[in-house]
Amino acid sequence: MTKSEVLEIISNGENSEVEFKRDDIRPEQIAKEIIAFSNSYGGRLLIGVEDNGRIVGIKRDNLEEWIMDTVCGRYIHPALIPKYEEIKIDEKNRIAVITVFSGVSKPYVLIHNDREDIFVRSGSVSKLATREQIIRLSESGGLLHVELMPVPNTSFKNLDKARLENYFRDIIKDPFVPKTDNEWLLRLTDMGFLSDLPSYDKVCTIAGLTLFGIKPRRYLKQAGIRLMVFDSQDLQYKALLDTVIDAPMLARRMENEIGSSILIDEGLIEKTVSQLIPFITVESETIDMGLRREKKWLYPLEVIRELLLNALAHRDWTRNTDIEIIIYRDRLEITSPGALPNSMTVEKMIAGRRTPRNPIIMEVLRDYQYVDARGMGIRVKVIPIMYEFNHSEPVFDATDDYLKTTLRPAQINKTYNDPKKPLNDPKNDPKKTDIKEIILEILKNDPKASYEKIANLTLISKATIKRHLQKMKEENRISRKGAKNGGYWEIK
């Protein structure tokens, strides 16, 4: 760091990432500031500067050794090593700049007077962490998995047994599906779906309730998805749609006689997509030669589904708010509560780095093939598909409270379906519209899409999808290339 850079920092004063100290203060006071920066987003501690910005310089000849051995070695746990520099300001004064990075082993504690105190940065001061902040720090440092926390007033009876049996028997092919209640209690506890804390009876964990629970939002307020639609560019009192969807994350699926998966009962993901479709598609004002109104997509369905899955898999369960999906006239926003975990940043997320906050939930979603094993949906799906769709990129806004993703729609004159009509009204039901156009849009984004994938995205049976694809082949609109299992669809 140069002298001019240091002087500019001093001229701007103390803030959430800058603190001034003299070098004659007690070691625990410096340790407190280092800990607060490390538990937050990092920062710089300038020693040899008074609170008002007046430069007094450092007097200790062995300041670096004192900082590293005494302050960091004796007062801070777990160990961390900040960056130490000394900058010469003039012939009389030197300033020490201690650069502290956001820690990877949070929470860091100050050990002093037989106490262990945890500090965080709040504005230009360092404060004792609250109970909620300590929980989040412990989670981000890997010491606590909030998804395993017990949900009061629940029990095994609050889990959907049909979904559980479907998971063990049909999804993971477990040869030993529990039969008695005692067997279920033991197995679900071992899986992390019921609590194993001695101070509790067997109650649902957050993971168990959100994955398999019957009306999970009744016991865990933040377990749903809030969906809002506005025919404007900002929040208004009157919404076209404002609803909270309450359901277990997982759908119930069965295999038919030829080994294909059939959707029997929708989960939270499917129910949300069903509600969204009327508001992310529009019909043309003109009728084509076949007396049909062309249906166009405002947003790629696969992108929305991927972002929704990310929000469910990585949300912060300590935040008492629902995931929100808000559709405005000029954009769609998906907001997942909580900051990005640990040292994750938007740049690292886009690059494909994986840091699962809720590993149990993530693994079960993989079992159902909602997400793939790579965990790189943002990099390999969301960004490329959006660029191909309308040459735009999603905008990611990460704060201490949420991760918000904003999508821009296709440039289409938008006329929403009549909000006064129920969503299952034939005029608002995508199943009653030209499904071939929807299939074509899916194949444009994924030429290798299987019958099952198209059925999942359109919420239409696999048999019906096969019939439509066959008709489209006969109409010479598409053709099948390559092997039966490894080929792709070509749009003509």
C-alpha atoms as one frame of an Amber mdcrd trajectory, in Angstrom:
protein
   0.000   0.000   0.000   1.315   3.423  -0.904   1.469   6.572   1.225  -1.146
   8.304  -0.931  -3.553   5.383  -0.545  -3.170   5.452   3.233  -3.748   9.196
   3.393  -6.878   8.851   1.273  -8.226   6.166   3.626  -7.556   8.404   6.616
  -9.236  11.380   4.954 -12.415   9.337   4.471 -12.603   8.491   8.181 -13.681
   5.355  10.004 -16.386   3.169   8.503 -17.518  -0.445   8.374 -14.182  -1.474
   6.865 -11.745   0.987   8.474 -10.772   1.509  12.129  -8.136   3.842  13.650
  -6.152   3.002  16.817  -3.108   4.221  18.723  -0.403   1.651  19.467  -0.507
   2.183  23.239  -3.899   0.484  23.767  -4.375  -2.916  25.387  -3.931  -6.029
  23.198  -7.514  -7.221  23.739  -8.817  -3.975  22.220  -6.900  -4.557  18.999
  -7.951  -8.230  19.046 -11.584  -7.108  19.296 -11.302  -5.054  16.094  -9.514
  -7.826  14.180 -12.165 -10.331  15.282 -15.026  -8.032  14.268 -13.553  -7.557
  10.786 -12.917 -11.289  10.382 -16.455 -12.193  11.464 -17.820  -9.657   8.980
 -16.472  -8.799   5.544 -12.905  -7.928   6.425 -11.355  -4.489   6.781  -8.270
  -2.459   7.661  -7.011  -1.454  11.086  -4.691   1.586  10.955  -2.465   1.826
  14.011  -0.866   5.173  14.710  -3.986   7.208  13.922  -6.378   8.724  16.442
 -10.169   8.439  16.149 -10.401  11.934  14.646  -7.901  11.046  11.897  -4.885
  12.826  13.408  -1.678  10.944  12.615   0.410  10.253  15.736   2.526   7.418
  14.340   3.599   4.162  15.985   6.121   4.067  18.805   6.696   0.315  19.303
   9.772  -1.062  17.565   8.413  -4.601  17.676   4.816  -3.848  16.755   4.497
  -6.564  14.079   5.765  -9.260  16.448   3.428  -8.005  19.177   0.426  -8.064
  16.818   1.138 -11.547  15.467   2.314 -13.306  18.640   0.520 -11.560  21.472
  -2.681 -10.142  19.953  -3.455 -12.848  17.399  -1.701 -15.714  19.150  -3.141
 -15.316  22.658  -6.425 -13.450  22.353  -8.003 -14.743  19.135  -9.433 -18.206
  18.477  -9.337 -19.930  16.078  -5.992 -18.680  14.836  -5.849 -16.200  11.989
  -3.023 -14.337  10.307  -3.728 -10.808   9.056  -1.545  -8.932   6.592   0.851
  -6.455   8.239   2.424  -3.404   6.530   4.213  -0.296   7.761   3.923   2.917
   5.743   6.261   5.874   6.250   4.252   9.090   6.299   7.091  11.528   7.018
  10.455  11.613   8.783   8.829  11.247  12.203   5.760   9.067  11.668   5.050
   5.545  10.483   1.611   3.927  10.312   0.895   0.216  10.572  -1.840  -1.097
   8.280  -3.337  -4.427   9.340  -5.493  -5.920   6.589  -7.992  -8.480   7.888
  -9.791 -10.805   5.500 -13.227 -12.265   6.026 -12.581 -15.470   7.942 -13.361
 -19.005   6.816 -13.595 -20.501  10.335 -16.262 -18.254  11.856 -17.117 -17.358
  14.518 -13.826 -15.939  15.797 -13.806 -15.207  19.527 -11.908 -12.920  21.903
 -10.419 -14.904  24.781 -10.035 -12.614  27.779 -10.812 -12.712  31.518 -12.068
 -16.320  31.281 -14.638 -15.269  28.677 -15.127 -15.925  24.990 -16.818 -12.970
  23.300 -17.829 -12.721  19.654 -17.758  -9.342  17.910 -19.051  -8.171  14.534
 -18.735  -4.918  12.651 -21.758  -2.610  12.740 -21.156   0.596  10.839 -17.998
   2.219  12.184 -18.021   0.332  15.514 -17.437  -3.241  16.670 -20.236  -4.746
  18.757 -20.980  -7.968  20.572 -22.809 -10.329  18.227 -26.468 -11.043  18.912
 -27.792 -14.559  19.344 -29.071 -14.590  15.762 -25.736 -13.337  14.431 -23.855
 -16.031  16.361 -26.105 -18.698  14.814 -25.422 -17.368  11.329 -21.694 -17.117
  11.945 -21.637 -20.692  13.243 -23.550 -21.847  10.186 -21.253 -20.045   7.760
 -18.203 -21.505   9.481 -19.565 -25.040   9.224 -20.078 -25.462  12.991 -23.859
 -25.532  12.719 -26.248 -26.795  10.072 -29.472 -24.928  10.639 -31.385 -27.450
   8.520 -30.892 -29.936  11.384 -32.491 -27.686  13.990 -35.723 -29.061  15.538
 -39.064 -27.479  14.688 -41.165 -27.165  17.879 -44.682 -28.644  18.088 -44.053
 -31.130  15.289 -43.726 -34.895  15.261 -43.435 -37.840  12.884 -47.163 -37.408
  12.160 -46.425 -34.069  10.475 -44.495 -35.836   7.717 -46.267 -37.163   4.619
 -45.771 -40.924   4.918 -46.748 -41.501   1.284 -43.958 -39.158   0.181 -41.489
 -40.819   2.526 -42.356 -44.282   1.208 -42.094 -42.952  -2.342 -38.629 -41.538
  -1.584 -37.218 -44.709  -0.054 -38.911 -47.220  -2.357 -39.017 -45.470  -5.748
 -36.377 -42.731  -5.674 -33.367 -44.178  -3.826 -34.464 -47.834  -4.305 -33.934
 -48.753  -0.660 -34.573 -52.501  -0.201 -35.422 -52.028   3.471 -38.267 -49.530
   3.627 -39.368 -49.107   7.275 -42.640 -50.819   8.171 -43.394 -49.951  11.792
 -43.494 -46.518  13.402 -40.445 -47.365  15.517 -38.503 -48.325  12.399 -39.516
 -45.058  10.774 -38.445 -43.043  13.823 -35.004 -44.635  13.899 -34.427 -44.357
  10.166 -35.623 -40.762   9.829 -33.506 -39.716  12.802 -30.432 -41.281  11.215
 -31.226 -39.457   7.947 -31.532 -36.078   9.696 -35.273 -35.710   9.049 -36.168
 -36.049  12.744 -34.207 -34.518  15.608 -31.823 -36.537  17.743 -31.451 -34.073
  20.617 -31.870 -35.549  24.103 -33.782 -32.498  25.324 -36.483 -32.984  22.669
 -38.997 -35.652  21.829 -38.746 -36.800  18.242 -39.688 -33.679  16.309 -39.118
 -32.758  12.680 -35.946 -31.026  11.669 -36.155 -28.095   9.275 -34.873 -30.400
   6.507 -37.435 -33.114   7.236 -40.382 -30.734   7.489 -39.573 -28.700   4.383
 -38.842 -31.762   2.250 -41.676 -34.073   3.360 -43.938 -32.085   5.695 -47.718
 -31.795   5.515 -48.394 -28.047   5.277 -44.876 -27.211   6.551 -45.579 -23.476
   6.730 -48.026 -24.069   9.569 -45.048 -24.820  11.839 -42.211 -23.064   9.988
 -43.366 -19.690   8.732 -40.556 -19.275   6.215 -41.152 -22.639   4.496 -43.300
 -21.326   1.643 -42.853 -19.315  -1.523 -44.553 -15.961  -1.933 -45.551 -15.171
  -5.480 -46.601 -11.657  -6.524 -47.435 -10.197  -9.925 -47.826  -6.484 -10.716
 -48.810  -4.888 -13.989 -46.361  -2.056 -13.260 -42.661  -1.428 -12.745 -42.837
  -1.242  -8.957 -44.768  -2.516  -5.958 -48.354  -1.340  -5.860 -51.255  -1.829
  -3.502 -53.212  -3.794  -6.095 -51.544  -6.953  -7.358 -52.650  -9.246 -10.149
 -51.588 -12.102  -7.920 -50.379 -12.233  -4.324 -50.276 -15.692  -2.818 -48.101
 -17.883  -0.613 -47.614 -21.470  -1.750 -47.380 -23.982   1.093 -46.308 -27.516
   0.211 -43.434 -29.960   0.755 -40.579 -29.371  -1.667 -40.737 -32.824  -3.178
 -43.238 -34.200  -5.642 -44.429 -37.796  -5.478 -43.422 -39.861  -8.485 -43.954
 -43.467  -9.524 -42.524 -45.657 -12.245 -44.904 -47.097 -14.819 -44.678 -50.522
 -16.418 -41.998 -49.382 -18.887 -39.816 -47.761 -16.236 -40.732 -44.125 -16.869
 -41.344 -41.688 -14.020 -44.900 -40.374 -13.653 -45.860 -37.344 -11.571 -48.557
 -38.325  -9.041 -48.608 -35.431  -6.601 -46.999 -32.020  -7.112 -44.513 -30.577
  -4.672 -43.661 -26.956  -3.905 -41.561 -26.626  -7.048 -44.254 -27.909  -9.414
 -47.018 -25.931  -7.720 -44.996 -22.731  -8.048 -44.288 -23.347 -11.728 -47.987
 -24.026 -12.326 -48.900 -20.663 -10.802 -46.180 -18.852 -12.748 -46.868 -20.040
 -16.281 -49.892 -17.785 -17.008 -47.766 -14.745 -16.116 -44.594 -15.623 -18.033
 -46.330 -16.317 -21.324 -48.375 -14.121 -23.641 -50.623 -14.822 -26.588 -50.306
 -13.069 -29.917 -52.974 -10.533 -30.810 -53.311 -12.101 -34.256 -54.514 -15.536
 -35.324 -52.332 -17.617 -37.621 -53.418 -19.685 -40.638 -54.260 -22.557 -38.354
 -56.700 -20.352 -36.400 -54.388 -20.407 -33.395 -52.897 -17.685 -31.264 -49.151
 -18.098 -30.935 -47.947 -18.389 -27.340 -44.640 -16.732 -26.541 -42.492 -17.027
 -23.444 -41.408 -13.893 -21.613 -38.772 -15.828 -19.654 -37.173 -19.264 -20.185
 -38.967 -21.695 -17.888 -35.805 -23.703 -17.290 -33.990 -20.619 -15.964 -36.782
 -19.786 -13.529 -36.901 -23.386 -12.352 -33.121 -23.459 -11.804 -33.154 -20.210
  -9.827 -36.075 -21.438  -7.738 -34.213 -24.656  -6.929 -31.109 -22.664  -5.968
 -33.174 -20.482  -3.665 -34.684 -23.538  -1.953 -31.405 -25.424  -1.676 -29.250
 -22.562  -0.389 -31.588 -20.275   1.558 -30.798 -19.191   5.117 -33.368 -20.845
   7.398 -32.573 -18.466  10.253 -34.358 -15.741   8.273 -38.045 -15.668   9.088
 -39.204 -14.704   5.588 -40.389 -16.638   2.544 -38.572 -16.916  -0.731 -40.168
 -14.287  -2.973 -40.857 -14.326  -6.690 -42.116 -10.983  -7.969 -43.065 -10.352
 -11.583 -43.196  -6.735 -12.733 -43.973  -5.422 -16.181 -40.268  -5.054 -16.998
 -38.560  -7.750 -14.915 -38.812 -10.863 -12.752 -37.098 -11.027  -9.345 -36.347
 -14.085  -7.224 -35.166 -13.288  -3.697 -33.624 -15.899  -1.419 -33.331 -14.860
   2.264 -29.886 -14.582   3.812 -26.384 -13.600   2.765 -24.254 -15.893   0.615
 -22.634 -18.571   2.816 -19.153 -18.087   4.264 -16.692 -16.597   1.773 -18.930
 -17.103  -1.262 -19.328 -14.105  -3.547 -21.383 -13.478  -6.677 -18.200 -13.783
  -8.751 -17.360 -17.169  -7.231 -20.951 -18.335  -7.699 -20.873 -17.403 -11.391
 -17.500 -19.141 -11.760 -19.083 -22.371 -10.521 -17.773 -22.618  -6.977 -19.936
 -24.802  -4.729 -20.544 -24.075  -1.051 -23.757 -25.834   0.025 -25.454 -24.247
   3.018 -27.970 -27.076   3.451 -26.204 -30.310   2.425 -29.048 -32.658   3.423
 -31.654 -30.754   1.430 -29.226 -30.500  -1.483 -28.559 -34.251  -1.521 -32.257
 -35.134  -1.480 -32.911 -32.726  -4.356 -30.141 -34.533  -6.235 -31.780 -37.883
  -5.468 -34.922 -36.601  -7.198 -32.790 -35.202 -10.055 -34.097 -31.708  -9.431
 -30.448 -30.641  -9.453 -27.408 -32.334 -10.974 -24.323 -33.539  -9.174 -22.158
 -30.726 -10.521 -24.075 -27.973  -8.737 -23.155 -25.463 -11.451 -26.625 -24.460
 -12.614 -25.876 -20.735 -12.656 -22.807 -21.109 -14.853 -23.928 -23.836 -17.260
 -27.684 -23.197 -17.418 -28.949 -19.839 -16.220 -26.430 -17.480 -17.835 -26.080
 -19.252 -21.238 -29.833 -19.836 -21.631 -30.698 -16.218 -20.796 -28.135 -14.935
 -23.268 -29.453 -17.219 -25.995 -33.041 -16.294 -25.122 -32.811 -12.492 -25.339
 -29.084 -11.553 -25.196 -29.399 -10.448 -21.558 -27.709 -11.687 -18.415 -29.226
 -12.177 -14.973 -28.322  -9.518 -12.418 -27.277 -10.834  -8.994 -27.581  -8.531
  -5.979 -26.047  -9.986  -2.799 -26.477  -8.226   0.557 -26.351  -9.208   4.225
 -30.068  -9.998   4.049 -30.712 -11.633   0.703 -29.571 -12.758  -2.722 -31.797
 -11.261  -5.413 -31.679 -12.373  -9.029 -33.293 -10.167 -11.677 -34.256 -11.348
 -15.155 -35.322  -9.207 -18.101 -38.163 -10.428 -20.338 -38.266 -10.923 -24.062
 -39.307  -7.791 -25.955 -42.941  -8.706 -26.458 -46.060  -6.584 -26.105 -47.319
  -7.976 -22.844 -50.993  -8.563 -22.072 -51.543 -10.533 -18.922 -54.222 -13.150
 -18.606 -57.298 -11.809 -16.843 -56.448 -11.937 -13.101 -60.146 -12.021 -12.207
 -60.423 -15.469 -13.745 -59.192 -18.449 -11.726 -55.846 -19.875 -12.768 -57.545
 -23.123 -13.746 -59.866 -21.335 -16.165 -59.400 -22.898 -19.639 -58.433 -19.494
 -21.074 -55.621 -19.204 -18.542 -54.555 -22.856 -18.570 -51.379 -23.583 -20.547
 -52.593 -27.139 -21.085 -55.447 -25.723 -23.195 -53.142 -23.653 -25.398 -50.967
 -24.784 -28.288 -48.620 -27.106 -26.448 -46.537 -27.579 -29.592 -45.216 -24.020
 -29.332 -44.256 -24.607 -25.724 -42.472 -27.815 -26.689 -40.611 -25.999 -29.466
 -39.422 -23.365 -26.970 -38.139 -26.086 -24.664 -36.333 -27.847 -27.510 -34.697
 -24.580 -28.571 -33.153 -24.296 -25.109 -32.361 -27.990 -24.778 -32.334 -30.060
 -28.007 -31.555 -33.188 -25.944 -34.607 -32.788 -23.702 -36.201 -36.139 -22.890
 -39.920 -36.934 -22.909 -39.835 -36.884 -19.115 -38.131 -33.501 -18.918 -40.626
 -31.917 -21.318 -43.474 -33.451 -19.324 -42.060 -32.032 -16.075 -41.632 -28.556
 -17.531 -45.073 -28.420 -19.124 -46.941 -30.324 -16.375 -48.447 -32.534 -19.094
 -48.328 -36.323 -19.175 -45.484 -38.072 -20.912 -47.883 -39.926 -23.209 -49.409
 -36.640 -24.392 -45.953 -35.195 -25.017 -45.067 -38.220 -27.157 -48.228 -37.759
 -29.235 -47.465 -34.074 -29.842 -43.854 -34.789 -30.796 -44.984 -37.461 -33.248
 -47.450 -35.027 -34.867 -44.747 -32.363 -35.060 -42.483 -34.873 -36.830 -45.272
 -35.679 -39.276 -45.770 -31.947 -39.881 -42.036 -31.723 -40.635 -41.526 -29.164
 -37.858 -38.922 -31.270 -36.037 -36.834 -34.364 -36.649 -34.949 -36.774 -34.439
 -31.195 -37.108 -34.967 -28.819 -39.695 -33.577 -29.388 -42.717 -31.367 -32.594
 -43.262 -29.447 -31.030 -42.615 -26.031 -28.245 -40.209 -26.980 -29.759 -38.246
 -29.829 -31.281 -34.783 -30.090 -34.174 -32.878 -31.656 -33.612 -30.687 -34.681
 -36.049 -27.824 -35.274 -36.777 -27.106 -38.946
